[in-house]
Amino acid sequence: MNSKLIRNIVVALAILAIGIFVKGKLSAMSTKEEIREDRIRPRVKVIEVANDTIALPITVYGKLSATERVDLLAEVSGTFLDGDAPFLEGVAFRKGQIMLQLDNAEAQANVMGLKGSFINSVLAILPDLNADYPEAYAAWEAYYDALSLNSSLVPMPKTATKLEKFLIARGIPTAYYQVKSAEERLEKFCIRAPFDGVVAQASVKKGNLVSPGRALGSFVGSGGFELKGAVTLSYADELKLGQSITFTSPDRKGTWKGQIDRISPVVDDASQNINLIASLRGDDLKEGMYLTGTIANVEVYDALRVPAYVVFDNEYVYTVESDSLLAKTAVEVVEWLDESIVIKGLKNGQLLADAPTLKAASGTIVVAVKN
């Protein structure tokens, strides 16, 4: 009986020992698997998001165009003679100088003939005025004395209604406006510079026969310029009329000061940018130059400056959610700088993946390592 009891006790102890041994083995295997799994997970450096107010310069790019620019068209026909200087590309003219002179001999003779007829008509009515309208005679006599074939026609004296009908019956107003019309046409044979500037394009040469409607060239002012540039919609509320802009050129030394003249109220569908037009002046500026403009100290609220490599597809970053789950998160790109980007859309405390080449898909389990 005692031997049987002893045998049962030995069997029980053996079973217990085997159970403890197996449990230890299984526990060790589990720990190794956990260590192995932890080692397999990608380790990702992260930045804890802390949004702040960032002072940024707004950069605009654009091409200069002259504020004052005219395309010259012929309104009359005639042979191109010349002007105060040769009408050639690059030649400068001062305001009022003759740029283009067409042969106007025929038009000038027509003016002289009409003007002579008008002077004779005025002379013919003087006796009747003295007899029937003595109160108007002195004024019309002085007007007649002032008329000359070599000077432009001056306005007629003001008249009462009754006298006006008398003059109409004698054809005086008709003759007067015929002369004025001919004088206006004569002026079109001479094209003067409307402002100080330079010939940008010359389409005719001396001796060419010019017809009405023909393009003669273009003339641009030499002082004022405009530049049209685009900025992101995020900056719309930061732009103000009269705001100062500093311009530089990649091809010329120096800086030029300008200001915002106009801001477009329309957002471009494709780029989601808005256009601004800035004005600037400078003797060394030329139409067609490309300039870079900087608007200083524009504040962007609740924004974060990050390395340029963390943003992909122009609008996404990776964040680590719940301390281990990699997620693709959309952000708003406010400004692209040389080596960094200013973004908005992340919450304070979020973990932003700081990796230049992250070979993992959204939903991957990772190990977050704070910088």
C-alpha atoms as a printed R data frame, in Angstrom:
    type eleno elety resid chain resno       x       y        z
1   ATOM     1    CA   MET     A     1   0.000   0.000    0.000
2   ATOM     2    CA   ASN     A     2   2.803   2.343    0.870
3   ATOM     3    CA   SER     A     3   4.628   1.489   -2.332
4   ATOM     4    CA   LYS     A     4   1.525   2.344   -4.409
5   ATOM     5    CA   LEU     A     5   1.168   5.724   -2.665
6   ATOM     6    CA   ILE     A     6   4.796   6.479   -3.244
7   ATOM     7    CA   ARG     A     7   4.413   5.606   -6.955
8   ATOM     8    CA   ASN     A     8   1.439   7.992   -7.343
9   ATOM     9    CA   ILE     A     9   3.334  10.791   -5.640
10  ATOM    10    CA   VAL     A    10   6.328  10.287   -7.959
11  ATOM    11    CA   VAL     A    11   4.071  10.322  -11.040
12  ATOM    12    CA   ALA     A    12   2.355  13.537   -9.891
13  ATOM    13    CA   LEU     A    13   5.680  15.244   -9.261
14  ATOM    14    CA   ALA     A    14   6.917  14.176  -12.690
15  ATOM    15    CA   ILE     A    15   3.841  15.562  -14.389
16  ATOM    16    CA   LEU     A    16   4.209  18.840  -12.463
17  ATOM    17    CA   ALA     A    17   7.860  19.104  -13.422
18  ATOM    18    CA   ILE     A    18   7.073  18.461  -17.082
19  ATOM    19    CA   GLY     A    19   4.328  21.150  -16.964
20  ATOM    20    CA   ILE     A    20   6.672  23.718  -15.449
21  ATOM    21    CA   PHE     A    21   9.319  22.882  -18.064
22  ATOM    22    CA   VAL     A    22   6.881  23.212  -20.982
23  ATOM    23    CA   LYS     A    23   5.516  26.513  -19.635
24  ATOM    24    CA   GLY     A    24   8.998  27.938  -19.397
25  ATOM    25    CA   LYS     A    25   9.778  26.911  -22.928
26  ATOM    26    CA   LEU     A    26   6.564  28.450  -24.276
27  ATOM    27    CA   SER     A    27   7.163  31.676  -22.340
28  ATOM    28    CA   ALA     A    28  10.684  31.958  -23.705
29  ATOM    29    CA   MET     A    29   9.460  31.383  -27.242
30  ATOM    30    CA   SER     A    30   6.791  34.125  -26.817
31  ATOM    31    CA   THR     A    31   9.362  36.618  -25.553
32  ATOM    32    CA   LYS     A    32  11.657  35.883  -28.500
33  ATOM    33    CA   GLU     A    33   8.766  36.314  -30.957
34  ATOM    34    CA   GLU     A    34   7.876  39.676  -29.407
35  ATOM    35    CA   ILE     A    35  11.485  40.815  -29.581
36  ATOM    36    CA   ARG     A    36  11.730  39.589  -33.183
37  ATOM    37    CA   GLU     A    37   8.442  41.359  -34.133
38  ATOM    38    CA   ASP     A    38   9.604  44.585  -32.481
39  ATOM    39    CA   ARG     A    39  12.859  44.398  -34.411
40  ATOM    40    CA   ILE     A    40  10.993  43.905  -37.722
41  ATOM    41    CA   ARG     A    41   8.833  47.052  -37.292
42  ATOM    42    CA   PRO     A    42  10.253  50.113  -39.151
43  ATOM    43    CA   ARG     A    43  11.728  52.714  -36.842
44  ATOM    44    CA   VAL     A    44  10.553  56.178  -37.898
45  ATOM    45    CA   LYS     A    45  11.878  59.477  -36.597
46  ATOM    46    CA   VAL     A    46   9.040  61.846  -35.754
47  ATOM    47    CA   ILE     A    47   8.561  65.526  -34.977
48  ATOM    48    CA   GLU     A    48   5.938  66.570  -32.462
49  ATOM    49    CA   VAL     A    49   3.807  69.242  -34.122
50  ATOM    50    CA   ALA     A    50   3.836  72.649  -32.443
51  ATOM    51    CA   ASN     A    51   2.064  75.190  -34.655
52  ATOM    52    CA   ASP     A    52   3.104  78.813  -34.395
53  ATOM    53    CA   THR     A    53   2.877  82.194  -36.140
54  ATOM    54    CA   ILE     A    54   5.514  82.339  -38.880
55  ATOM    55    CA   ALA     A    55   6.708  85.588  -40.465
56  ATOM    56    CA   LEU     A    56   7.325  84.914  -44.132
57  ATOM    57    CA   PRO     A    57   8.353  86.957  -47.141
58  ATOM    58    CA   ILE     A    58   5.903  86.529  -50.021
59  ATOM    59    CA   THR     A    59   7.735  85.971  -53.292
60  ATOM    60    CA   VAL     A    60   6.267  86.926  -56.657
61  ATOM    61    CA   TYR     A    61   7.704  86.406  -60.128
62  ATOM    62    CA   GLY     A    62   6.778  88.165  -63.318
63  ATOM    63    CA   LYS     A    63   7.728  89.990  -66.505
64  ATOM    64    CA   LEU     A    64   7.865  93.752  -66.810
65  ATOM    65    CA   SER     A    65   5.534  95.568  -69.151
66  ATOM    66    CA   ALA     A    66   5.578  99.296  -69.771
67  ATOM    67    CA   THR     A    67   2.794 101.248  -68.088
68  ATOM    68    CA   GLU     A    68   2.672 103.610  -71.073
69  ATOM    69    CA   ARG     A    69   2.535 101.800  -74.393
70  ATOM    70    CA   VAL     A    70   0.843 102.681  -77.677
71  ATOM    71    CA   ASP     A    71   0.513 100.832  -80.950
72  ATOM    72    CA   LEU     A    72   0.745 103.320  -83.806
73  ATOM    73    CA   LEU     A    73  -1.749 103.024  -86.678
74  ATOM    74    CA   ALA     A    74  -2.143 105.218  -89.744
75  ATOM    75    CA   GLU     A    75  -5.484 107.045  -90.018
76  ATOM    76    CA   VAL     A    76  -4.697 108.681  -93.372
77  ATOM    77    CA   SER     A    77  -2.717 107.756  -96.464
78  ATOM    78    CA   GLY     A    78   0.535 109.329  -97.573
79  ATOM    79    CA   THR     A    79   4.245 108.814  -98.126
80  ATOM    80    CA   PHE     A    80   6.324 108.451  -94.942
81  ATOM    81    CA   LEU     A    81   8.825 111.320  -94.940
82  ATOM    82    CA   ASP     A    82  10.510 111.222  -91.501
83  ATOM    83    CA   GLY     A    83  10.269 112.817  -88.081
84  ATOM    84    CA   ASP     A    84  12.453 114.807  -85.706
85  ATOM    85    CA   ALA     A    85  14.638 111.680  -85.475
86  ATOM    86    CA   PRO     A    86  14.783 108.454  -87.508
87  ATOM    87    CA   PHE     A    87  11.822 106.218  -86.691
88  ATOM    88    CA   LEU     A    88  13.849 103.112  -85.827
89  ATOM    89    CA   GLU     A    89  13.715 100.563  -83.035
90  ATOM    90    CA   GLY     A    90  15.531 101.848  -79.960
91  ATOM    91    CA   VAL     A    91  15.363 105.557  -80.894
92  ATOM    92    CA   ALA     A    92  14.121 107.761  -78.054
93  ATOM    93    CA   PHE     A    93  11.651 110.641  -78.441
94  ATOM    94    CA   ARG     A    94  10.631 113.325  -75.981
95  ATOM    95    CA   LYS     A    95   6.979 114.120  -75.441
96  ATOM    96    CA   GLY     A    96   5.664 116.270  -78.306
97  ATOM    97    CA   GLN     A    97   8.423 115.448  -80.783
98  ATOM    98    CA   ILE     A    98   7.385 114.336  -84.276
99  ATOM    99    CA   MET     A    99   7.895 110.599  -84.686
100 ATOM   100    CA   LEU     A   100   6.140 110.101  -88.031
101 ATOM   101    CA   GLN     A   101   5.439 112.700  -90.700
102 ATOM   102    CA   LEU     A   102   3.428 111.771  -93.782
103 ATOM   103    CA   ASP     A   103   3.282 113.833  -96.956
104 ATOM   104    CA   ASN     A   104   0.382 116.239  -96.281
105 ATOM   105    CA   ALA     A   105   0.679 118.655  -99.220
106 ATOM   106    CA   GLU     A   106  -2.728 117.790 -100.656
107 ATOM   107    CA   ALA     A   107  -4.476 117.920  -97.262
108 ATOM   108    CA   GLN     A   108  -2.836 121.242  -96.450
109 ATOM   109    CA   ALA     A   109  -3.953 122.755  -99.764
110 ATOM   110    CA   ASN     A   110  -7.506 121.588  -99.049
111 ATOM   111    CA   VAL     A   111  -7.440 123.323  -95.658
112 ATOM   112    CA   MET     A   112  -6.173 126.540  -97.216
113 ATOM   113    CA   GLY     A   113  -8.922 126.511  -99.828
114 ATOM   114    CA   LEU     A   114 -11.710 125.878  -97.301
115 ATOM   115    CA   LYS     A   115 -10.313 128.456  -94.927
116 ATOM   116    CA   GLY     A   116 -10.136 131.115  -97.660
117 ATOM   117    CA   SER     A   117 -13.787 130.461  -98.580
118 ATOM   118    CA   PHE     A   118 -14.802 130.771  -94.933
119 ATOM   119    CA   ILE     A   119 -12.961 134.107  -94.537
120 ATOM   120    CA   ASN     A   120 -14.740 135.434  -97.619
121 ATOM   121    CA   SER     A   121 -18.083 134.284  -96.216
122 ATOM   122    CA   VAL     A   122 -17.467 136.125  -92.942
123 ATOM   123    CA   LEU     A   123 -16.461 139.278  -94.844
124 ATOM   124    CA   ALA     A   124 -19.648 139.073  -96.926
125 ATOM   125    CA   ILE     A   125 -21.990 139.149  -93.914
126 ATOM   126    CA   LEU     A   126 -20.349 142.117  -92.142
127 ATOM   127    CA   PRO     A   127 -22.459 144.803  -93.945
128 ATOM   128    CA   ASP     A   128 -25.694 142.963  -93.096
129 ATOM   129    CA   LEU     A   129 -24.601 142.574  -89.477
130 ATOM   130    CA   ASN     A   130 -23.874 146.277  -89.234
131 ATOM   131    CA   ALA     A   131 -27.326 147.068  -90.599
132 ATOM   132    CA   ASP     A   132 -29.503 144.435  -88.928
133 ATOM   133    CA   TYR     A   133 -27.509 143.300  -85.871
134 ATOM   134    CA   PRO     A   134 -25.401 146.274  -84.826
135 ATOM   135    CA   GLU     A   135 -24.894 144.850  -81.309
136 ATOM   136    CA   ALA     A   136 -22.981 141.880  -82.815
137 ATOM   137    CA   TYR     A   137 -21.076 143.761  -85.480
138 ATOM   138    CA   ALA     A   138 -18.031 144.701  -83.381
139 ATOM   139    CA   ALA     A   139 -17.453 141.141  -82.223
140 ATOM   140    CA   TRP     A   140 -17.668 139.722  -85.735
141 ATOM   141    CA   GLU     A   141 -15.469 142.439  -87.179
142 ATOM   142    CA   ALA     A   142 -12.789 141.620  -84.582
143 ATOM   143    CA   TYR     A   143 -13.227 137.929  -85.400
144 ATOM   144    CA   TYR     A   144 -12.702 138.619  -89.106
145 ATOM   145    CA   ASP     A   145  -9.552 140.615  -88.376
146 ATOM   146    CA   ALA     A   146  -8.140 137.682  -86.342
147 ATOM   147    CA   LEU     A   147  -8.642 135.114  -89.126
148 ATOM   148    CA   SER     A   148  -5.555 134.038  -91.069
149 ATOM   149    CA   LEU     A   149  -4.711 131.375  -93.632
150 ATOM   150    CA   ASN     A   150  -1.577 130.473  -91.669
151 ATOM   151    CA   SER     A   151  -3.176 129.851  -88.271
152 ATOM   152    CA   SER     A   152  -5.804 127.457  -86.964
153 ATOM   153    CA   LEU     A   153  -9.406 128.567  -87.030
154 ATOM   154    CA   VAL     A   154 -10.525 130.131  -83.747
155 ATOM   155    CA   PRO     A   155 -14.061 129.585  -82.334
156 ATOM   156    CA   MET     A   156 -16.808 131.858  -83.659
157 ATOM   157    CA   PRO     A   157 -18.274 134.558  -81.392
158 ATOM   158    CA   LYS     A   158 -21.281 133.536  -79.302
159 ATOM   159    CA   THR     A   159 -24.532 134.636  -80.866
160 ATOM   160    CA   ALA     A   160 -28.197 135.024  -79.926
161 ATOM   161    CA   THR     A   161 -30.812 132.669  -81.369
162 ATOM   162    CA   LYS     A   162 -32.088 135.110  -84.004
163 ATOM   163    CA   LEU     A   163 -28.574 135.920  -85.253
164 ATOM   164    CA   GLU     A   164 -27.658 132.246  -85.189
165 ATOM   165    CA   LYS     A   165 -30.454 131.459  -87.668
166 ATOM   166    CA   PHE     A   166 -29.244 134.292  -89.885
167 ATOM   167    CA   LEU     A   167 -25.719 132.848  -89.885
168 ATOM   168    CA   ILE     A   168 -27.033 129.348  -90.669
169 ATOM   169    CA   ALA     A   169 -28.964 130.740  -93.632
170 ATOM   170    CA   ARG     A   170 -25.733 132.299  -94.902
171 ATOM   171    CA   GLY     A   171 -23.839 128.973  -94.472
172 ATOM   172    CA   ILE     A   172 -21.352 130.349  -91.925
173 ATOM   173    CA   PRO     A   173 -21.478 127.405  -89.411
174 ATOM   174    CA   THR     A   174 -21.313 124.879  -92.257
175 ATOM   175    CA   ALA     A   175 -18.214 126.522  -93.726
176 ATOM   176    CA   TYR     A   176 -16.672 126.803  -90.249
177 ATOM   177    CA   TYR     A   177 -17.056 123.074  -89.433
178 ATOM   178    CA   GLN     A   178 -15.784 122.097  -92.886
179 ATOM   179    CA   VAL     A   179 -12.567 123.957  -92.107
180 ATOM   180    CA   LYS     A   180 -12.335 122.394  -88.610
181 ATOM   181    CA   SER     A   181 -12.829 118.904  -90.069
182 ATOM   182    CA   ALA     A   182 -10.101 119.473  -92.649
183 ATOM   183    CA   GLU     A   183  -7.750 120.808  -89.942
184 ATOM   184    CA   GLU     A   184  -8.368 117.714  -87.801
185 ATOM   185    CA   ARG     A   185  -7.567 115.461  -90.740
186 ATOM   186    CA   LEU     A   186  -4.412 117.454  -91.471
187 ATOM   187    CA   GLU     A   187  -3.204 116.820  -87.894
188 ATOM   188    CA   LYS     A   188  -3.345 113.061  -88.506
189 ATOM   189    CA   PHE     A   189  -0.510 113.287  -91.032
190 ATOM   190    CA   CYS     A   190   1.814 114.106  -88.138
191 ATOM   191    CA   ILE     A   191   2.190 111.662  -85.231
192 ATOM   192    CA   ARG     A   192   3.859 113.070  -82.130
193 ATOM   193    CA   ALA     A   193   5.233 111.232  -79.108
194 ATOM   194    CA   PRO     A   194   2.501 111.165  -76.433
195 ATOM   195    CA   PHE     A   195   5.098 110.790  -73.662
196 ATOM   196    CA   ASP     A   196   8.848 110.332  -73.194
197 ATOM   197    CA   GLY     A   197   9.769 106.919  -74.506
198 ATOM   198    CA   VAL     A   198  11.476 104.659  -76.999
199 ATOM   199    CA   VAL     A   199  10.412 103.045  -80.272
200 ATOM   200    CA   ALA     A   200   9.887  99.368  -79.445
201 ATOM   201    CA   GLN     A   201   9.002  98.328  -82.986
202 ATOM   202    CA   ALA     A   202   9.200 100.118  -86.332
203 ATOM   203    CA   SER     A   203   7.155  98.683  -89.199
204 ATOM   204    CA   VAL     A   204   7.740 101.386  -91.842
205 ATOM   205    CA   LYS     A   205  10.726 103.020  -93.446
206 ATOM   206    CA   LYS     A   206  11.242 106.411  -95.020
207 ATOM   207    CA   GLY     A   207   9.635 106.539  -98.462
208 ATOM   208    CA   ASN     A   208   7.029 103.831  -97.788
209 ATOM   209    CA   LEU     A   209   3.482 104.539  -98.922
210 ATOM   210    CA   VAL     A   210   1.220 104.253  -95.885
211 ATOM   211    CA   SER     A   211  -2.473 103.344  -96.105
212 ATOM   212    CA   PRO     A   212  -5.171 103.946  -93.483
213 ATOM   213    CA   GLY     A   213  -5.205 101.206  -90.858
214 ATOM   214    CA   ARG     A   214  -1.620 100.120  -91.424
215 ATOM   215    CA   ALA     A   215   0.427  99.279  -88.317
216 ATOM   216    CA   LEU     A   216   3.347 101.692  -88.101
217 ATOM   217    CA   GLY     A   217   5.050 100.398  -84.961
218 ATOM   218    CA   SER     A   218   4.855 100.577  -81.187
219 ATOM   219    CA   PHE     A   219   6.116 103.127  -78.694
220 ATOM   220    CA   VAL     A   220   6.747 102.477  -74.982
221 ATOM   221    CA   GLY     A   221   7.355 104.829  -72.085
222 ATOM   222    CA   SER     A   222  10.799 104.758  -70.513
223 ATOM   223    CA   GLY     A   223   9.880 105.442  -66.894
224 ATOM   224    CA   GLY     A   224   7.009 103.433  -65.410
225 ATOM   225    CA   PHE     A   225   6.503  99.668  -65.504
226 ATOM   226    CA   GLU     A   226   4.045  97.087  -64.237
227 ATOM   227    CA   LEU     A   227   4.636  93.511  -63.123
228 ATOM   228    CA   LYS     A   228   1.905  90.895  -62.846
229 ATOM   229    CA   GLY     A   229   2.575  88.098  -60.360
230 ATOM   230    CA   ALA     A   230   0.655  85.336  -58.588
231 ATOM   231    CA   VAL     A   231   0.503  84.423  -54.893
232 ATOM   232    CA   THR     A   232  -1.269  81.574  -53.125
233 ATOM   233    CA   LEU     A   233  -4.799  82.064  -51.882
234 ATOM   234    CA   SER     A   234  -3.555  81.701  -48.295
235 ATOM   235    CA   TYR     A   235  -2.022  85.173  -48.562
236 ATOM   236    CA   ALA     A   236  -5.129  86.903  -49.910
237 ATOM   237    CA   ASP     A   237  -5.934  88.609  -46.611
238 ATOM   238    CA   GLU     A   238  -2.328  89.740  -46.144
239 ATOM   239    CA   LEU     A   239  -2.144  91.763  -49.373
240 ATOM   240    CA   LYS     A   240  -2.958  95.473  -49.260
241 ATOM   241    CA   LEU     A   241  -2.991  98.196  -51.901
242 ATOM   242    CA   GLY     A   242   0.122 100.329  -51.624
243 ATOM   243    CA   GLN     A   243   2.096  97.538  -49.936
244 ATOM   244    CA   SER     A   244   5.827  97.819  -50.632
245 ATOM   245    CA   ILE     A   245   7.653  95.239  -52.781
246 ATOM   246    CA   THR     A   246  11.412  94.945  -53.298
247 ATOM   247    CA   PHE     A   247  12.418  93.636  -56.723
248 ATOM   248    CA   THR     A   248  15.638  91.999  -57.886
249 ATOM   249    CA   SER     A   249  16.815  90.618  -61.220
250 ATOM   250    CA   PRO     A   250  18.819  87.429  -61.817
251 ATOM   251    CA   ASP     A   251  20.620  89.198  -64.664
252 ATOM   252    CA   ARG     A   252  21.315  92.690  -63.315
253 ATOM   253    CA   LYS     A   253  22.663  94.052  -60.049
254 ATOM   254    CA   GLY     A   254  20.618  96.301  -57.832
255 ATOM   255    CA   THR     A   255  17.159  96.440  -56.314
256 ATOM   256    CA   TRP     A   256  14.035  98.379  -57.230
257 ATOM   257    CA   LYS     A   257  11.182  99.503  -55.000
258 ATOM   258    CA   GLY     A   258   7.585  99.094  -56.084
259 ATOM   259    CA   GLN     A   259   4.117  98.866  -54.622
260 ATOM   260    CA   ILE     A   260   0.910  96.902  -55.130
261 ATOM   261    CA   ASP     A   261  -1.441  98.850  -57.401
262 ATOM   262    CA   ARG     A   262  -4.187  96.302  -58.038
263 ATOM   263    CA   ILE     A   263  -5.296  92.936  -56.639
264 ATOM   264    CA   SER     A   264  -7.424  90.602  -58.727
265 ATOM   265    CA   PRO     A   265 -10.694  89.514  -57.071
266 ATOM   266    CA   VAL     A   266 -10.719  86.274  -59.098
267 ATOM   267    CA   VAL     A   267  -9.006  83.010  -58.059
268 ATOM   268    CA   ASP     A   268  -7.361  80.995  -60.826
269 ATOM   269    CA   ASP     A   269  -9.163  77.643  -61.143
270 ATOM   270    CA   ALA     A   270  -6.080  75.581  -61.953
271 ATOM   271    CA   SER     A   271  -3.504  76.996  -59.531
272 ATOM   272    CA   GLN     A   272  -5.768  78.461  -56.826
273 ATOM   273    CA   ASN     A   273  -3.619  81.600  -56.937
274 ATOM   274    CA   ILE     A   274  -4.615  85.237  -57.123
275 ATOM   275    CA   ASN     A   275  -2.909  87.845  -59.289
276 ATOM   276    CA   LEU     A   276  -1.498  91.152  -58.149
277 ATOM   277    CA   ILE     A   277  -0.175  94.002  -60.278
278 ATOM   278    CA   ALA     A   278   2.708  96.052  -58.928
279 ATOM   279    CA   SER     A   279   4.118  99.311  -60.285
280 ATOM   280    CA   LEU     A   280   7.781 100.336  -60.227
281 ATOM   281    CA   ARG     A   281  10.149 102.765  -61.896
282 ATOM   282    CA   GLY     A   282  13.807 102.698  -62.834
283 ATOM   283    CA   ASP     A   283  15.985 104.106  -65.596
284 ATOM   284    CA   ASP     A   284  17.799 100.769  -65.970
285 ATOM   285    CA   LEU     A   285  14.623  98.703  -66.257
286 ATOM   286    CA   LYS     A   286  13.540  97.350  -69.642
287 ATOM   287    CA   GLU     A   287  10.253  95.985  -70.881
288 ATOM   288    CA   GLY     A   288  10.301  92.185  -70.934
289 ATOM   289    CA   MET     A   289  12.750  91.764  -68.009
290 ATOM   290    CA   TYR     A   290  11.934  89.045  -65.480
291 ATOM   291    CA   LEU     A   291  12.031  90.171  -61.859
292 ATOM   292    CA   THR     A   292  11.571  88.563  -58.456
293 ATOM   293    CA   GLY     A   293   9.629  90.583  -55.905
294 ATOM   294    CA   THR     A   294   9.598  90.146  -52.115
295 ATOM   295    CA   ILE     A   295   6.870  91.353  -49.763
296 ATOM   296    CA   ALA     A   296   8.387  91.298  -46.265
297 ATOM   297    CA   ASN     A   297   6.950  90.282  -42.871
298 ATOM   298    CA   VAL     A   298   3.708  88.586  -43.793
299 ATOM   299    CA   GLU     A   299   2.458  86.553  -40.811
300 ATOM   300    CA   VAL     A   300   0.991  83.070  -41.275
301 ATOM   301    CA   TYR     A   301  -0.954  81.796  -38.249
302 ATOM   302    CA   ASP     A   302  -1.153  78.174  -36.986
303 ATOM   303    CA   ALA     A   303   1.558  77.056  -39.385
304 ATOM   304    CA   LEU     A   304   4.585  74.776  -39.217
305 ATOM   305    CA   ARG     A   305   7.924  74.985  -41.045
306 ATOM   306    CA   VAL     A   306   9.151  71.495  -42.017
307 ATOM   307    CA   PRO     A   307  11.953  70.062  -44.189
308 ATOM   308    CA   ALA     A   308  10.961  69.979  -47.837
309 ATOM   309    CA   TYR     A   309  11.408  66.212  -48.090
310 ATOM   310    CA   VAL     A   310   8.565  65.355  -45.683
311 ATOM   311    CA   VAL     A   311   5.927  66.602  -48.154
312 ATOM   312    CA   PHE     A   312   5.102  64.329  -51.092
313 ATOM   313    CA   ASP     A   313   2.704  64.691  -54.014
314 ATOM   314    CA   ASN     A   314   2.656  68.424  -53.158
315 ATOM   315    CA   GLU     A   315  -0.020  67.974  -50.479
316 ATOM   316    CA   TYR     A   316   0.609  64.959  -48.239
317 ATOM   317    CA   VAL     A   317   2.765  64.019  -45.221
318 ATOM   318    CA   TYR     A   318   3.044  60.892  -43.092
319 ATOM   319    CA   THR     A   319   1.934  61.065  -39.469
320 ATOM   320    CA   VAL     A   320   2.097  58.422  -36.748
321 ATOM   321    CA   GLU     A   321  -1.283  57.884  -35.107
322 ATOM   322    CA   SER     A   322  -1.841  56.098  -31.769
323 ATOM   323    CA   ASP     A   323   1.974  56.010  -31.364
324 ATOM   324    CA   SER     A   324   2.422  53.230  -33.931
325 ATOM   325    CA   LEU     A   325   0.102  53.477  -36.976
326 ATOM   326    CA   LEU     A   326   1.517  55.229  -40.048
327 ATOM   327    CA   ALA     A   327  -1.090  57.450  -41.761
328 ATOM   328    CA   LYS     A   328  -1.124  59.519  -44.990
329 ATOM   329    CA   THR     A   329  -2.354  63.008  -44.034
330 ATOM   330    CA   ALA     A   330  -3.348  65.891  -46.313
331 ATOM   331    CA   VAL     A   331  -1.950  69.341  -45.502
332 ATOM   332    CA   GLU     A   332  -2.136  72.833  -47.013
333 ATOM   333    CA   VAL     A   333   1.162  74.019  -48.465
334 ATOM   334    CA   VAL     A   334   1.448  77.735  -47.732
335 ATOM   335    CA   GLU     A   335   4.898  78.485  -49.128
336 ATOM   336    CA   TRP     A   336   7.771  76.606  -50.742
337 ATOM   337    CA   LEU     A   337  11.125  77.913  -49.507
338 ATOM   338    CA   ASP     A   338  14.627  76.876  -50.572
339 ATOM   339    CA   GLU     A   339  14.988  73.819  -48.291
340 ATOM   340    CA   SER     A   340  11.827  73.919  -46.240
341 ATOM   341    CA   ILE     A   341   8.078  74.225  -46.617
342 ATOM   342    CA   VAL     A   342   5.489  76.051  -44.534
343 ATOM   343    CA   ILE     A   343   2.362  73.946  -44.069
344 ATOM   344    CA   LYS     A   344  -0.962  74.172  -42.264
345 ATOM   345    CA   GLY     A   345  -3.555  71.576  -41.289
346 ATOM   346    CA   LEU     A   346  -1.817  69.554  -38.569
347 ATOM   347    CA   LYS     A   347  -2.880  69.643  -34.921
348 ATOM   348    CA   ASN     A   348  -0.584  70.410  -32.032
349 ATOM   349    CA   GLY     A   349   0.818  67.208  -30.559
350 ATOM   350    CA   GLN     A   350   0.538  65.131  -33.727
351 ATOM   351    CA   LEU     A   351   3.599  63.085  -34.631
352 ATOM   352    CA   LEU     A   352   4.963  64.002  -38.064
353 ATOM   353    CA   ALA     A   353   7.232  61.479  -39.781
354 ATOM   354    CA   ASP     A   354  10.644  63.066  -40.368
355 ATOM   355    CA   ALA     A   355  12.130  60.798  -43.028
356 ATOM   356    CA   PRO     A   356  13.457  61.771  -46.487
357 ATOM   357    CA   THR     A   357  12.702  58.364  -48.032
358 ATOM   358    CA   LEU     A   358  10.014  56.490  -46.142
359 ATOM   359    CA   LYS     A   359   9.450  53.095  -47.789
360 ATOM   360    CA   ALA     A   360   6.209  52.205  -46.042
361 ATOM   361    CA   ALA     A   361   2.545  52.309  -46.851
362 ATOM   362    CA   SER     A   362  -0.234  54.010  -44.961
363 ATOM   363    CA   GLY     A   363  -1.459  51.640  -42.219
364 ATOM   364    CA   THR     A   364   1.987  50.172  -41.481
365 ATOM   365    CA   ILE     A   365   2.807  49.520  -37.816
366 ATOM   366    CA   VAL     A   366   5.978  51.459  -36.944
367 ATOM   367    CA   VAL     A   367   8.091  52.359  -33.970
368 ATOM   368    CA   ALA     A   368   8.024  56.147  -33.432
369 ATOM   369    CA   VAL     A   369  11.345  57.662  -32.367
370 ATOM   370    CA   LYS     A   370  11.204  61.326  -31.351
371 ATOM   371    CA   ASN     A   371  14.028  63.574  -32.516
